[in-house]
Amino acid sequence: MSIRVLLADDQPLVRAGFAFFVDTAPDMLLVGQAADGAEAVELATCAVPDVVVMDIRMPGLDGLAATARITADPALAGTRVLILTTFELDEYVYTALRAGAAGFLGKSTEPADLLDAIRTVHRGDALLSPKAVIALINRFLTQPQQADAVTGDRLAALTDRERQVLGLVAAGMSNDEIAAHLVLSPHTAKTHVNRAMTKLGARDRAQLVIAAYESGLVTPSRQQ
């Protein structure tokens, strides 16, 4: 079954380029194009895409606000948002993830990498570019926040192994890498990740990363 993709960007030429690459991918189907956040929300409600490729800076309703509306809609629970922008800044990375985005890439990304990113977030995995990962960590280093009490309480429901796995997810490890690190089967690692997501009410791995940091489970060091 094809991955249903919605594109949202205020630049017609950029949208056309993205549309071309999505259209040529044998496993994808372009279901709509939006020129601003409000149109993206409207089209997402109608088309129910699997993945929305969302620009941040758009007129009217921006991509962050549009992402928050899409991820908050129960009818779009299966829709993942991939943020694609020229602005890989810490404030955008953090806000995008808090809004429910599953991935974050710069517009300098190669076409093949963009298509792989769409496939990755469609599978339910988080995807952050290296610059975005560094920016997210730096935000916590320079503007430390107190642990989220609600998330902290939820962590009490996790087993020791699930907490360990959550920490490794926050470190950017894939299921296969977690399995190798803990000497588990990939299936068992995936099971622990899924159970942690369920217990924490996380949509995807990106939300697990946020939960790990905000709960205080993971504290980034200045050596990172």
C-alpha positions as CSV (number, residue, x, y, z in Angstrom):
1,M,0.0,0.0,0.0
2,S,1.3,3.4,-0.9
3,I,2.3,6.0,1.7
4,R,-0.1,8.9,1.4
5,V,1.8,12.2,1.4
6,L,0.6,15.8,1.9
7,L,3.0,18.6,1.1
8,A,2.8,22.0,2.8
9,D,5.1,24.9,1.7
10,D,4.4,28.5,0.7
11,Q,6.9,28.4,-2.2
12,P,5.3,27.0,-5.4
13,L,8.6,26.0,-6.9
14,V,9.7,24.1,-3.7
15,R,6.3,22.4,-3.6
16,A,6.6,21.4,-7.2
17,G,10.1,19.9,-6.6
18,F,8.9,17.9,-3.6
19,A,5.8,16.8,-5.5
20,F,8.0,15.5,-8.4
21,F,10.1,13.4,-6.1
22,V,7.1,12.0,-4.2
23,D,5.3,11.2,-7.5
24,T,8.3,9.3,-8.8
25,A,8.6,7.2,-5.7
26,P,6.9,3.8,-6.4
27,D,5.7,3.4,-2.8
28,M,4.2,6.9,-2.3
29,L,1.0,8.7,-3.4
30,L,0.7,12.5,-3.3
31,V,-2.7,13.4,-1.9
32,G,-2.5,17.2,-1.7
33,Q,-0.4,20.4,-1.7
34,A,-1.0,23.3,0.7
35,A,0.4,26.8,0.5
36,D,0.0,27.6,4.2
37,G,-0.7,26.0,7.6
38,A,-4.5,26.5,7.5
39,E,-4.8,24.8,4.1
40,A,-2.5,22.0,5.4
41,V,-4.9,21.4,8.3
42,E,-7.9,21.5,6.0
43,L,-6.4,19.1,3.5
44,A,-5.1,16.8,6.2
45,T,-8.6,16.5,7.6
46,C,-10.1,15.7,4.2
47,A,-7.3,13.4,2.8
48,V,-6.1,11.8,6.0
49,P,-2.5,11.4,4.8
50,D,0.0,9.1,6.3
51,V,2.7,11.7,6.3
52,V,2.6,15.5,6.1
53,V,5.8,17.2,4.9
54,M,5.5,20.6,6.6
55,D,7.4,23.8,6.2
56,I,7.7,26.0,9.3
57,R,7.6,29.5,8.0
58,M,4.4,30.1,6.1
59,P,2.0,33.0,6.0
60,G,-1.0,33.0,8.4
61,L,-1.0,29.8,10.4
62,D,2.6,28.6,10.4
63,G,3.9,25.1,10.3
64,L,4.3,24.7,14.0
65,A,0.7,25.7,14.8
66,A,-0.5,23.5,11.9
67,T,1.4,20.6,13.2
68,A,-0.1,21.0,16.7
69,R,-3.6,21.0,15.3
70,I,-3.0,18.0,13.1
71,T,-1.5,15.9,15.9
72,A,-4.2,16.9,18.3
73,D,-7.0,15.7,16.0
74,P,-8.1,12.1,17.1
75,A,-9.2,11.5,13.5
76,L,-5.6,12.0,12.4
77,A,-4.0,9.8,15.0
78,G,-2.2,7.8,12.3
79,T,-0.8,10.9,10.5
80,R,2.9,11.8,11.1
81,V,4.4,15.2,10.4
82,L,7.8,15.7,9.0
83,I,9.1,19.2,9.5
84,L,11.2,20.4,6.5
85,T,12.8,23.9,6.8
86,T,15.9,26.0,6.1
87,F,15.9,27.0,9.8
88,E,17.5,24.3,11.9
89,L,17.3,26.4,15.0
90,D,16.9,25.1,18.6
91,E,13.7,26.9,19.2
92,Y,12.1,25.4,16.1
93,V,13.4,21.9,16.8
94,Y,12.1,21.8,20.4
95,T,8.8,23.5,19.5
96,A,8.2,21.2,16.5
97,L,8.8,18.1,18.6
98,R,6.5,19.4,21.4
99,A,3.9,20.1,18.8
100,G,4.0,16.4,17.8
101,A,6.3,16.4,14.8
102,A,7.9,13.0,14.2
103,G,10.9,14.3,12.2
104,F,12.9,17.3,11.4
105,L,15.1,17.9,8.3
106,G,16.7,20.8,6.6
107,K,15.8,21.7,3.0
108,S,19.3,21.0,1.9
109,T,18.5,17.3,2.3
110,E,19.1,15.2,-0.8
111,P,15.9,14.0,-2.5
112,A,16.6,10.3,-1.8
113,D,17.1,11.2,1.9
114,L,13.8,13.1,2.0
115,L,12.0,10.0,0.6
116,D,13.8,7.8,3.2
117,A,12.7,10.3,5.9
118,I,9.1,10.0,4.8
119,R,9.3,6.2,5.0
120,T,11.0,6.4,8.4
121,V,8.3,8.6,10.1
122,H,5.6,6.5,8.4
123,R,7.0,3.5,10.2
124,G,6.6,5.3,13.5
125,D,10.3,6.1,14.0
126,A,11.6,9.5,15.0
127,L,13.9,11.2,12.6
128,L,16.2,14.2,13.4
129,S,19.0,15.5,11.3
130,P,22.4,15.7,13.2
131,K,22.1,19.5,13.4
132,A,18.6,19.2,14.9
133,V,19.8,16.7,17.5
134,I,22.6,19.0,18.6
135,A,20.2,22.0,18.7
136,L,17.8,20.1,20.8
137,I,20.4,19.0,23.3
138,N,21.9,22.5,23.4
139,R,18.5,23.9,24.4
140,F,18.5,21.8,27.5
141,L,22.1,22.7,28.3
142,T,21.6,26.5,28.0
143,Q,18.0,26.7,29.2
144,P,17.6,23.9,31.7
145,Q,14.0,23.2,32.7
146,Q,12.6,21.5,35.7
147,A,11.4,17.9,35.2
148,D,7.8,17.6,34.1
149,A,6.0,16.2,37.1
150,V,3.3,14.5,35.1
151,T,5.9,12.7,32.8
152,G,7.9,11.9,35.9
153,D,5.0,10.2,37.5
154,R,4.4,8.2,34.4
155,L,8.0,7.0,34.4
156,A,7.1,5.2,37.6
157,A,5.0,2.8,35.5
158,L,8.0,1.8,33.4
159,T,10.0,-1.3,34.3
160,D,13.8,-0.9,34.8
161,R,14.4,-2.3,31.4
162,E,11.9,0.0,29.8
163,R,13.6,3.0,31.5
164,Q,16.9,1.8,30.2
165,V,15.5,1.5,26.7
166,L,14.0,4.9,26.9
167,G,17.4,6.4,27.7
168,L,18.8,4.7,24.7
169,V,16.0,6.0,22.5
170,A,16.8,9.5,23.8
171,A,20.4,8.9,22.8
172,G,19.3,8.4,19.2
173,M,19.6,4.6,19.0
174,S,17.5,2.6,16.6
175,N,15.8,-0.6,17.7
176,D,18.6,-2.7,16.2
177,E,21.3,-0.6,18.0
178,I,19.4,-0.9,21.3
179,A,19.2,-4.7,20.7
180,A,22.9,-5.0,20.1
181,H,23.7,-2.7,23.1
182,L,21.6,-4.7,25.5
183,V,22.2,-8.1,23.9
184,L,18.5,-8.5,23.0
185,S,16.7,-9.6,19.9
186,P,15.4,-6.6,17.7
187,H,11.9,-7.9,18.3
188,T,12.3,-7.7,22.1
189,A,13.9,-4.2,21.9
190,K,11.0,-3.0,19.7
191,T,8.5,-4.5,22.3
192,H,10.1,-2.5,25.1
193,V,10.0,0.7,23.0
194,N,6.3,0.1,22.2
195,R,5.4,-0.5,25.8
196,A,7.2,2.6,26.9
197,M,5.3,4.6,24.2
198,T,2.0,3.2,25.4
199,K,2.7,3.9,29.1
200,L,3.9,7.4,28.4
201,G,1.1,8.2,25.9
202,A,3.7,9.0,23.2
203,R,2.8,9.1,19.6
204,D,6.2,8.0,18.4
205,R,9.9,7.9,19.2
206,A,10.3,11.7,19.0
207,Q,7.8,12.1,21.9
208,L,9.8,9.5,23.8
209,V,12.9,11.7,23.4
210,I,11.0,14.7,24.8
211,A,9.6,12.6,27.7
212,A,13.1,11.3,28.6
213,Y,14.6,14.8,28.8
214,E,11.6,16.6,30.5
215,S,11.2,13.9,33.1
216,G,14.9,14.2,34.1
217,L,15.6,10.6,33.2
218,V,18.2,11.9,30.7
219,T,20.4,14.8,31.5
220,P,22.7,15.8,28.6
221,S,26.3,16.4,29.4
222,R,28.4,19.3,28.1
223,Q,30.7,16.8,26.4
224,Q,27.9,16.0,23.9
